[in-house]
Amino acid sequence: MKKIGIITSISKGNYGNKLQNYALLKTLKDLGYEVETVNRKKEDKVKLIFYKLKTLIRTY
């Protein structure tokens, strides 16, 4: 069985995001995939931005 990770930021008050994540998760499971949701916190987004900037600077 193939595995798929859904990377998202799930906040407490954002029910639209939760519904969208659930719909995608259910659809992928119905297609036969093993699915896991990875919750990215806001701090992780900042780290990701700095990582991308650092990588961009190194390539030039």
PDB file of N, CA, C, O and CB in Angstrom:
ATOM      1  N   MET A   1       0.848  -1.175   0.000  1.00  0.00           N
ATOM      2  CA  MET A   1       0.000   0.000   0.000  1.00  0.00           C
ATOM      3  C   MET A   1       0.895   1.241   0.000  1.00  0.00           C
ATOM      4  O   MET A   1       1.825   1.344   0.800  1.00  0.00           O
ATOM      5  CB  MET A   1      -0.966  -0.003   1.226  1.00  0.00           C
ATOM      6  N   LYS A   2       0.611   2.166  -0.890  1.00  0.00           N
ATOM      7  CA  LYS A   2       1.379   3.403  -0.972  1.00  0.00           C
ATOM      8  C   LYS A   2       0.944   4.358   0.123  1.00  0.00           C
ATOM      9  O   LYS A   2      -0.219   4.380   0.527  1.00  0.00           O
ATOM     10  CB  LYS A   2       1.216   4.058  -2.351  1.00  0.00           C
ATOM     11  N   LYS A   3       1.900   5.149   0.597  1.00  0.00           N
ATOM     12  CA  LYS A   3       1.629   6.094   1.665  1.00  0.00           C
ATOM     13  C   LYS A   3       1.658   7.517   1.120  1.00  0.00           C
ATOM     14  O   LYS A   3       2.470   7.846   0.254  1.00  0.00           O
ATOM     15  CB  LYS A   3       2.644   5.930   2.806  1.00  0.00           C
ATOM     16  N   ILE A   4       0.765   8.352   1.636  1.00  0.00           N
ATOM     17  CA  ILE A   4       0.698   9.759   1.259  1.00  0.00           C
ATOM     18  C   ILE A   4       0.595  10.584   2.529  1.00  0.00           C
ATOM     19  O   ILE A   4      -0.161  10.244   3.440  1.00  0.00           O
ATOM     20  CB  ILE A   4      -0.508  10.041   0.305  1.00  0.00           C
ATOM     21  N   GLY A   5       1.358  11.671   2.587  1.00  0.00           N
ATOM     22  CA  GLY A   5       1.278  12.596   3.710  1.00  0.00           C
ATOM     23  C   GLY A   5       0.664  13.907   3.253  1.00  0.00           C
ATOM     24  O   GLY A   5       1.098  14.486   2.257  1.00  0.00           O
ATOM     25  N   ILE A   6      -0.333  14.369   3.966  1.00  0.00           N
ATOM     26  CA  ILE A   6      -0.948  15.668   3.684  1.00  0.00           C
ATOM     27  C   ILE A   6      -0.330  16.664   4.661  1.00  0.00           C
ATOM     28  O   ILE A   6      -0.530  16.557   5.871  1.00  0.00           O
ATOM     29  CB  ILE A   6      -2.534  15.619   3.820  1.00  0.00           C
ATOM     30  N   ILE A   7       0.415  17.628   4.139  1.00  0.00           N
ATOM     31  CA  ILE A   7       1.045  18.626   4.986  1.00  0.00           C
ATOM     32  C   ILE A   7       0.150  19.853   4.998  1.00  0.00           C
ATOM     33  O   ILE A   7      -0.110  20.453   3.955  1.00  0.00           O
ATOM     34  CB  ILE A   7       2.485  18.977   4.489  1.00  0.00           C
ATOM     35  N   THR A   8      -0.318  20.222   6.180  1.00  0.00           N
ATOM     36  CA  THR A   8      -1.243  21.340   6.295  1.00  0.00           C
ATOM     37  C   THR A   8      -1.058  22.035   7.635  1.00  0.00           C
ATOM     38  O   THR A   8      -0.370  21.528   8.521  1.00  0.00           O
ATOM     39  CB  THR A   8      -2.696  20.864   6.130  1.00  0.00           C
ATOM     40  N   SER A   9      -1.662  23.172   7.770  1.00  0.00           N
ATOM     41  CA  SER A   9      -1.660  23.903   9.029  1.00  0.00           C
ATOM     42  C   SER A   9      -3.096  23.937   9.535  1.00  0.00           C
ATOM     43  O   SER A   9      -3.937  24.655   8.995  1.00  0.00           O
ATOM     44  CB  SER A   9      -1.074  25.354   8.858  1.00  0.00           C
ATOM     45  N   ILE A  10      -3.369  23.161  10.570  1.00  0.00           N
ATOM     46  CA  ILE A  10      -4.719  23.073  11.099  1.00  0.00           C
ATOM     47  C   ILE A  10      -4.809  23.966  12.328  1.00  0.00           C
ATOM     48  O   ILE A  10      -4.135  23.730  13.330  1.00  0.00           O
ATOM     49  CB  ILE A  10      -5.099  21.603  11.441  1.00  0.00           C
ATOM     50  N   SER A  11      -5.648  24.990  12.241  1.00  0.00           N
ATOM     51  CA  SER A  11      -5.824  25.885  13.376  1.00  0.00           C
ATOM     52  C   SER A  11      -7.139  25.555  14.077  1.00  0.00           C
ATOM     53  O   SER A  11      -7.995  24.868  13.519  1.00  0.00           O
ATOM     54  CB  SER A  11      -5.796  27.370  12.923  1.00  0.00           C
ATOM     55  N   LYS A  12      -7.290  26.047  15.295  1.00  0.00           N
ATOM     56  CA  LYS A  12      -8.460  25.702  16.101  1.00  0.00           C
ATOM     57  C   LYS A  12      -9.756  26.253  15.527  1.00  0.00           C
ATOM     58  O   LYS A  12     -10.778  25.568  15.571  1.00  0.00           O
ATOM     59  CB  LYS A  12      -8.281  26.206  17.504  1.00  0.00           C
ATOM     60  N   GLY A  13      -9.748  27.462  14.994  1.00  0.00           N
ATOM     61  CA  GLY A  13     -10.982  28.097  14.561  1.00  0.00           C
ATOM     62  C   GLY A  13     -11.289  27.965  13.084  1.00  0.00           C
ATOM     63  O   GLY A  13     -12.342  28.419  12.636  1.00  0.00           O
ATOM     64  N   ASN A  14     -10.397  27.355  12.312  1.00  0.00           N
ATOM     65  CA  ASN A  14     -10.579  27.283  10.871  1.00  0.00           C
ATOM     66  C   ASN A  14     -11.222  25.954  10.485  1.00  0.00           C
ATOM     67  O   ASN A  14     -10.522  24.975  10.224  1.00  0.00           O
ATOM     68  CB  ASN A  14      -9.236  27.462  10.148  1.00  0.00           C
ATOM     69  N   TYR A  15     -12.549  25.919  10.449  1.00  0.00           N
ATOM     70  CA  TYR A  15     -13.245  24.665  10.143  1.00  0.00           C
ATOM     71  C   TYR A  15     -13.205  24.334   8.657  1.00  0.00           C
ATOM     72  O   TYR A  15     -13.291  23.162   8.288  1.00  0.00           O
ATOM     73  CB  TYR A  15     -14.688  24.741  10.610  1.00  0.00           C
ATOM     74  N   GLY A  16     -13.079  25.333   7.804  1.00  0.00           N
ATOM     75  CA  GLY A  16     -12.974  25.071   6.366  1.00  0.00           C
ATOM     76  C   GLY A  16     -11.730  24.267   6.045  1.00  0.00           C
ATOM     77  O   GLY A  16     -11.771  23.348   5.228  1.00  0.00           O
ATOM     78  N   ASN A  17     -10.620  24.614   6.689  1.00  0.00           N
ATOM     79  CA  ASN A  17      -9.377  23.892   6.493  1.00  0.00           C
ATOM     80  C   ASN A  17      -9.515  22.445   6.957  1.00  0.00           C
ATOM     81  O   ASN A  17      -9.022  21.524   6.306  1.00  0.00           O
ATOM     82  CB  ASN A  17      -8.235  24.584   7.236  1.00  0.00           C
ATOM     83  N   LYS A  18     -10.193  22.254   8.093  1.00  0.00           N
ATOM     84  CA  LYS A  18     -10.386  20.897   8.619  1.00  0.00           C
ATOM     85  C   LYS A  18     -11.265  20.065   7.683  1.00  0.00           C
ATOM     86  O   LYS A  18     -10.980  18.892   7.441  1.00  0.00           O
ATOM     87  CB  LYS A  18     -11.015  20.951  10.026  1.00  0.00           C
ATOM     88  N   LEU A  19     -12.325  20.666   7.163  1.00  0.00           N
ATOM     89  CA  LEU A  19     -13.219  19.956   6.235  1.00  0.00           C
ATOM     90  C   LEU A  19     -12.502  19.587   4.940  1.00  0.00           C
ATOM     91  O   LEU A  19     -12.670  18.483   4.422  1.00  0.00           O
ATOM     92  CB  LEU A  19     -14.452  20.814   5.919  1.00  0.00           C
ATOM     93  N   GLN A  20     -11.708  20.512   4.427  1.00  0.00           N
ATOM     94  CA  GLN A  20     -10.967  20.242   3.203  1.00  0.00           C
ATOM     95  C   GLN A  20      -9.969  19.107   3.428  1.00  0.00           C
ATOM     96  O   GLN A  20      -9.826  18.221   2.584  1.00  0.00           O
ATOM     97  CB  GLN A  20     -10.240  21.513   2.719  1.00  0.00           C
ATOM     98  N   ASN A  21      -9.283  19.138   4.564  1.00  0.00           N
ATOM     99  CA  ASN A  21      -8.326  18.086   4.885  1.00  0.00           C
ATOM    100  C   ASN A  21      -9.028  16.739   5.012  1.00  0.00           C
ATOM    101  O   ASN A  21      -8.530  15.729   4.515  1.00  0.00           O
ATOM    102  CB  ASN A  21      -7.576  18.419   6.179  1.00  0.00           C
ATOM    103  N   TYR A  22     -10.182  16.722   5.677  1.00  0.00           N
ATOM    104  CA  TYR A  22     -10.931  15.477   5.852  1.00  0.00           C
ATOM    105  C   TYR A  22     -11.400  14.923   4.499  1.00  0.00           C
ATOM    106  O   TYR A  22     -11.316  13.720   4.252  1.00  0.00           O
ATOM    107  CB  TYR A  22     -12.139  15.707   6.782  1.00  0.00           C
ATOM    108  N   ALA A  23     -11.888  15.798   3.641  1.00  0.00           N
ATOM    109  CA  ALA A  23     -12.376  15.357   2.329  1.00  0.00           C
ATOM    110  C   ALA A  23     -11.241  14.752   1.497  1.00  0.00           C
ATOM    111  O   ALA A  23     -11.418  13.713   0.861  1.00  0.00           O
ATOM    112  CB  ALA A  23     -13.019  16.537   1.569  1.00  0.00           C
ATOM    113  N   LEU A  24     -10.086  15.401   1.505  1.00  0.00           N
ATOM    114  CA  LEU A  24      -8.942  14.878   0.760  1.00  0.00           C
ATOM    115  C   LEU A  24      -8.475  13.560   1.357  1.00  0.00           C
ATOM    116  O   LEU A  24      -8.184  12.614   0.624  1.00  0.00           O
ATOM    117  CB  LEU A  24      -7.790  15.893   0.752  1.00  0.00           C
ATOM    118  N   LEU A  25      -8.402  13.491   2.686  1.00  0.00           N
ATOM    119  CA  LEU A  25      -7.986  12.274   3.369  1.00  0.00           C
ATOM    120  C   LEU A  25      -8.922  11.110   3.036  1.00  0.00           C
ATOM    121  O   LEU A  25      -8.460  10.014   2.717  1.00  0.00           O
ATOM    122  CB  LEU A  25      -7.944  12.505   4.884  1.00  0.00           C
ATOM    123  N   LYS A  26     -10.230  11.344   3.108  1.00  0.00           N
ATOM    124  CA  LYS A  26     -11.210  10.293   2.827  1.00  0.00           C
ATOM    125  C   LYS A  26     -11.135   9.833   1.374  1.00  0.00           C
ATOM    126  O   LYS A  26     -11.202   8.637   1.091  1.00  0.00           O
ATOM    127  CB  LYS A  26     -12.623  10.786   3.144  1.00  0.00           C
ATOM    128  N   THR A  27     -10.995  10.785   0.457  1.00  0.00           N
ATOM    129  CA  THR A  27     -10.911  10.445  -0.964  1.00  0.00           C
ATOM    130  C   THR A  27      -9.681   9.592  -1.255  1.00  0.00           C
ATOM    131  O   THR A  27      -9.765   8.599  -1.977  1.00  0.00           O
ATOM    132  CB  THR A  27     -10.879  11.717  -1.814  1.00  0.00           C
ATOM    133  N   LEU A  28      -8.537   9.982  -0.690  1.00  0.00           N
ATOM    134  CA  LEU A  28      -7.315   9.217  -0.923  1.00  0.00           C
ATOM    135  C   LEU A  28      -7.403   7.830  -0.292  1.00  0.00           C
ATOM    136  O   LEU A  28      -6.914   6.858  -0.867  1.00  0.00           O
ATOM    137  CB  LEU A  28      -6.104   9.968  -0.369  1.00  0.00           C
ATOM    138  N   LYS A  29      -8.021   7.732   0.881  1.00  0.00           N
ATOM    139  CA  LYS A  29      -8.198   6.412   1.503  1.00  0.00           C
ATOM    140  C   LYS A  29      -9.112   5.538   0.652  1.00  0.00           C
ATOM    141  O   LYS A  29      -8.870   4.339   0.511  1.00  0.00           O
ATOM    142  CB  LYS A  29      -8.777   6.553   2.929  1.00  0.00           C
ATOM    143  N   ASP A  30     -10.168   6.135   0.080  1.00  0.00           N
ATOM    144  CA  ASP A  30     -11.080   5.381  -0.787  1.00  0.00           C
ATOM    145  C   ASP A  30     -10.372   4.880  -2.044  1.00  0.00           C
ATOM    146  O   ASP A  30     -10.773   3.871  -2.623  1.00  0.00           O
ATOM    147  CB  ASP A  30     -12.279   6.250  -1.176  1.00  0.00           C
ATOM    148  N   LEU A  31      -9.322   5.581  -2.465  1.00  0.00           N
ATOM    149  CA  LEU A  31      -8.538   5.165  -3.627  1.00  0.00           C
ATOM    150  C   LEU A  31      -7.489   4.112  -3.268  1.00  0.00           C
ATOM    151  O   LEU A  31      -6.782   3.610  -4.142  1.00  0.00           O
ATOM    152  CB  LEU A  31      -7.860   6.372  -4.254  1.00  0.00           C
ATOM    153  N   GLY A  32      -7.391   3.777  -1.965  1.00  0.00           N
ATOM    154  CA  GLY A  32      -6.513   2.700  -1.544  1.00  0.00           C
ATOM    155  C   GLY A  32      -5.171   3.125  -0.981  1.00  0.00           C
ATOM    156  O   GLY A  32      -4.289   2.282  -0.817  1.00  0.00           O
ATOM    157  N   TYR A  33      -4.987   4.392  -0.680  1.00  0.00           N
ATOM    158  CA  TYR A  33      -3.731   4.865  -0.127  1.00  0.00           C
ATOM    159  C   TYR A  33      -3.798   4.894   1.396  1.00  0.00           C
ATOM    160  O   TYR A  33      -4.869   5.025   1.988  1.00  0.00           O
ATOM    161  CB  TYR A  33      -3.393   6.254  -0.676  1.00  0.00           C
ATOM    162  N   GLU A  34      -2.632   4.769   2.010  1.00  0.00           N
ATOM    163  CA  GLU A  34      -2.511   4.964   3.449  1.00  0.00           C
ATOM    164  C   GLU A  34      -2.150   6.435   3.646  1.00  0.00           C
ATOM    165  O   GLU A  34      -1.105   6.886   3.177  1.00  0.00           O
ATOM    166  CB  GLU A  34      -1.426   3.991   4.096  1.00  0.00           C
ATOM    167  N   VAL A  35      -3.003   7.176   4.333  1.00  0.00           N
ATOM    168  CA  VAL A  35      -2.871   8.632   4.393  1.00  0.00           C
ATOM    169  C   VAL A  35      -2.651   9.090   5.836  1.00  0.00           C
ATOM    170  O   VAL A  35      -3.256   8.574   6.776  1.00  0.00           O
ATOM    171  CB  VAL A  35      -4.125   9.316   3.799  1.00  0.00           C
ATOM    172  N   GLU A  36      -1.760  10.078   5.977  1.00  0.00           N
ATOM    173  CA  GLU A  36      -1.506  10.673   7.288  1.00  0.00           C
ATOM    174  C   GLU A  36      -1.441  12.186   7.131  1.00  0.00           C
ATOM    175  O   GLU A  36      -0.851  12.692   6.176  1.00  0.00           O
ATOM    176  CB  GLU A  36      -0.188  10.121   7.916  1.00  0.00           C
ATOM    177  N   THR A  37      -2.044  12.898   8.061  1.00  0.00           N
ATOM    178  CA  THR A  37      -1.998  14.360   8.050  1.00  0.00           C
ATOM    179  C   THR A  37      -0.867  14.832   8.945  1.00  0.00           C
ATOM    180  O   THR A  37      -0.763  14.424  10.101  1.00  0.00           O
ATOM    181  CB  THR A  37      -3.347  14.965   8.511  1.00  0.00           C
ATOM    182  N   VAL A  38      -0.021  15.696   8.398  1.00  0.00           N
ATOM    183  CA  VAL A  38       1.080  16.276   9.149  1.00  0.00           C
ATOM    184  C   VAL A  38       0.719  17.728   9.409  1.00  0.00           C
ATOM    185  O   VAL A  38       0.582  18.514   8.471  1.00  0.00           O
ATOM    186  CB  VAL A  38       2.448  16.145   8.380  1.00  0.00           C
ATOM    187  N   ASN A  39       0.564  18.087  10.677  1.00  0.00           N
ATOM    188  CA  ASN A  39       0.178  19.442  11.045  1.00  0.00           C
ATOM    189  C   ASN A  39       1.418  20.319  11.141  1.00  0.00           C
ATOM    190  O   ASN A  39       2.308  20.060  11.950  1.00  0.00           O
ATOM    191  CB  ASN A  39      -0.600  19.450  12.378  1.00  0.00           C
ATOM    192  N   ARG A  40       1.473  21.354  10.316  1.00  0.00           N
ATOM    193  CA  ARG A  40       2.595  22.291  10.349  1.00  0.00           C
ATOM    194  C   ARG A  40       2.186  23.498  11.170  1.00  0.00           C
ATOM    195  O   ARG A  40       1.159  24.121  10.903  1.00  0.00           O
ATOM    196  CB  ARG A  40       3.029  22.715   8.911  1.00  0.00           C
ATOM    197  N   LYS A  41       2.974  23.818  12.145  1.00  0.00           N
ATOM    198  CA  LYS A  41       2.696  24.971  12.991  1.00  0.00           C
ATOM    199  C   LYS A  41       3.267  26.224  12.348  1.00  0.00           C
ATOM    200  O   LYS A  41       4.081  26.142  11.428  1.00  0.00           O
ATOM    201  CB  LYS A  41       3.280  24.770  14.405  1.00  0.00           C
ATOM    202  N   LYS A  42       2.841  27.384  12.834  1.00  0.00           N
ATOM    203  CA  LYS A  42       3.318  28.642  12.283  1.00  0.00           C
ATOM    204  C   LYS A  42       4.827  28.779  12.433  1.00  0.00           C
ATOM    205  O   LYS A  42       5.477  29.347  11.555  1.00  0.00           O
ATOM    206  CB  LYS A  42       2.620  29.810  12.956  1.00  0.00           C
ATOM    207  N   GLU A  43       5.400  28.273  13.523  1.00  0.00           N
ATOM    208  CA  GLU A  43       6.843  28.359  13.702  1.00  0.00           C
ATOM    209  C   GLU A  43       7.562  27.597  12.599  1.00  0.00           C
ATOM    210  O   GLU A  43       8.621  28.015  12.130  1.00  0.00           O
ATOM    211  CB  GLU A  43       7.249  27.818  15.076  1.00  0.00           C
ATOM    212  N   ASP A  44       6.973  26.468  12.187  1.00  0.00           N
ATOM    213  CA  ASP A  44       7.569  25.677  11.126  1.00  0.00           C
ATOM    214  C   ASP A  44       7.577  26.451   9.814  1.00  0.00           C
ATOM    215  O   ASP A  44       8.508  26.315   9.021  1.00  0.00           O
ATOM    216  CB  ASP A  44       6.820  24.357  10.960  1.00  0.00           C
ATOM    217  N   LYS A  45       6.550  27.260   9.579  1.00  0.00           N
ATOM    218  CA  LYS A  45       6.502  28.055   8.360  1.00  0.00           C
ATOM    219  C   LYS A  45       7.637  29.066   8.332  1.00  0.00           C
ATOM    220  O   LYS A  45       8.251  29.286   7.289  1.00  0.00           O
ATOM    221  CB  LYS A  45       5.157  28.767   8.236  1.00  0.00           C
ATOM    222  N   VAL A  46       7.915  29.680   9.475  1.00  0.00           N
ATOM    223  CA  VAL A  46       9.011  30.643   9.556  1.00  0.00           C
ATOM    224  C   VAL A  46      10.331  29.940   9.284  1.00  0.00           C
ATOM    225  O   VAL A  46      11.160  30.450   8.530  1.00  0.00           O
ATOM    226  CB  VAL A  46       9.039  31.335  10.939  1.00  0.00           C
ATOM    227  N   LYS A  47      10.535  28.788   9.882  1.00  0.00           N
ATOM    228  CA  LYS A  47      11.759  28.016   9.651  1.00  0.00           C
ATOM    229  C   LYS A  47      11.881  27.639   8.183  1.00  0.00           C
ATOM    230  O   LYS A  47      12.973  27.694   7.617  1.00  0.00           O
ATOM    231  CB  LYS A  47      11.779  26.752  10.527  1.00  0.00           C
ATOM    232  N   LEU A  48      10.772  27.257   7.563  1.00  0.00           N
ATOM    233  CA  LEU A  48      10.783  26.876   6.156  1.00  0.00           C
ATOM    234  C   LEU A  48      11.155  28.057   5.272  1.00  0.00           C
ATOM    235  O   LEU A  48      11.915  27.902   4.316  1.00  0.00           O
ATOM    236  CB  LEU A  48       9.423  26.319   5.745  1.00  0.00           C
ATOM    237  N   ILE A  49      10.629  29.226   5.580  1.00  0.00           N
ATOM    238  CA  ILE A  49      10.946  30.425   4.802  1.00  0.00           C
ATOM    239  C   ILE A  49      12.435  30.734   4.904  1.00  0.00           C
ATOM    240  O   ILE A  49      13.078  31.010   3.891  1.00  0.00           O
ATOM    241  CB  ILE A  49      10.110  31.634   5.288  1.00  0.00           C
ATOM    242  N   PHE A  50      12.996  30.689   6.126  1.00  0.00           N
ATOM    243  CA  PHE A  50      14.418  30.951   6.298  1.00  0.00           C
ATOM    244  C   PHE A  50      15.265  29.904   5.578  1.00  0.00           C
ATOM    245  O   PHE A  50      16.300  30.238   5.001  1.00  0.00           O
ATOM    246  CB  PHE A  50      14.772  30.985   7.782  1.00  0.00           C
ATOM    247  N   TYR A  51      14.840  28.649   5.605  1.00  0.00           N
ATOM    248  CA  TYR A  51      15.557  27.592   4.908  1.00  0.00           C
ATOM    249  C   TYR A  51      15.576  27.852   3.404  1.00  0.00           C
ATOM    250  O   TYR A  51      16.612  27.714   2.755  1.00  0.00           O
ATOM    251  CB  TYR A  51      14.924  26.230   5.204  1.00  0.00           C
ATOM    252  N   LYS A  52      14.419  28.231   2.857  1.00  0.00           N
ATOM    253  CA  LYS A  52      14.336  28.513   1.421  1.00  0.00           C
ATOM    254  C   LYS A  52      15.196  29.718   1.052  1.00  0.00           C
ATOM    255  O   LYS A  52      15.867  29.711   0.020  1.00  0.00           O
ATOM    256  CB  LYS A  52      12.876  28.760   1.005  1.00  0.00           C
ATOM    257  N   LEU A  53      15.177  30.766   1.903  1.00  0.00           N
ATOM    258  CA  LEU A  53      16.012  31.931   1.646  1.00  0.00           C
ATOM    259  C   LEU A  53      17.497  31.581   1.688  1.00  0.00           C
ATOM    260  O   LEU A  53      18.274  32.024   0.842  1.00  0.00           O
ATOM    261  CB  LEU A  53      15.707  33.025   2.656  1.00  0.00           C
ATOM    262  N   LYS A  54      17.880  30.781   2.682  1.00  0.00           N
ATOM    263  CA  LYS A  54      19.273  30.367   2.804  1.00  0.00           C
ATOM    264  C   LYS A  54      19.711  29.562   1.583  1.00  0.00           C
ATOM    265  O   LYS A  54      20.811  29.749   1.063  1.00  0.00           O
ATOM    266  CB  LYS A  54      19.475  29.545   4.082  1.00  0.00           C
ATOM    267  N   THR A  55      18.835  28.665   1.135  1.00  0.00           N
ATOM    268  CA  THR A  55      19.132  27.865  -0.043  1.00  0.00           C
ATOM    269  C   THR A  55      19.247  28.735  -1.283  1.00  0.00           C
ATOM    270  O   THR A  55      20.137  28.536  -2.110  1.00  0.00           O
ATOM    271  CB  THR A  55      18.062  26.804  -0.245  1.00  0.00           C
ATOM    272  N   LEU A  56      18.348  29.697  -1.409  1.00  0.00           N
ATOM    273  CA  LEU A  56      18.367  30.599  -2.558  1.00  0.00           C
ATOM    274  C   LEU A  56      19.660  31.411  -2.580  1.00  0.00           C
ATOM    275  O   LEU A  56      20.271  31.576  -3.636  1.00  0.00           O
ATOM    276  CB  LEU A  56      17.146  31.538  -2.529  1.00  0.00           C
ATOM    277  N   ILE A  57      20.079  31.916  -1.424  1.00  0.00           N
ATOM    278  CA  ILE A  57      21.300  32.722  -1.344  1.00  0.00           C
ATOM    279  C   ILE A  57      22.524  31.864  -1.683  1.00  0.00           C
ATOM    280  O   ILE A  57      23.442  32.343  -2.350  1.00  0.00           O
ATOM    281  CB  ILE A  57      21.450  33.344   0.069  1.00  0.00           C
ATOM    282  N   ARG A  58      22.548  30.639  -1.247  1.00  0.00           N
ATOM    283  CA  ARG A  58      23.695  29.754  -1.528  1.00  0.00           C
ATOM    284  C   ARG A  58      23.823  29.429  -3.012  1.00  0.00           C
ATOM    285  O   ARG A  58      24.932  29.235  -3.511  1.00  0.00           O
ATOM    286  CB  ARG A  58      23.566  28.455  -0.733  1.00  0.00           C
ATOM    287  N   THR A  59      22.700  29.367  -3.720  1.00  0.00           N
ATOM    288  CA  THR A  59      22.763  29.001  -5.139  1.00  0.00           C
ATOM    289  C   THR A  59      23.216  30.160  -6.018  1.00  0.00           C
ATOM    290  O   THR A  59      23.611  29.938  -7.163  1.00  0.00           O
ATOM    291  CB  THR A  59      21.407  28.509  -5.609  1.00  0.00           C
ATOM    292  N   TYR A  60      23.169  31.380  -5.515  1.00  0.00           N
ATOM    293  CA  TYR A  60      23.599  32.535  -6.336  1.00  0.00           C
ATOM    294  C   TYR A  60      24.910  33.054  -5.930  1.00  0.00           C
ATOM    295  O   TYR A  60      25.403  34.015  -6.520  1.00  0.00           O
ATOM    296  CB  TYR A  60      22.614  33.638  -6.270  1.00  0.00           C
TER     297      TYR A  60
END
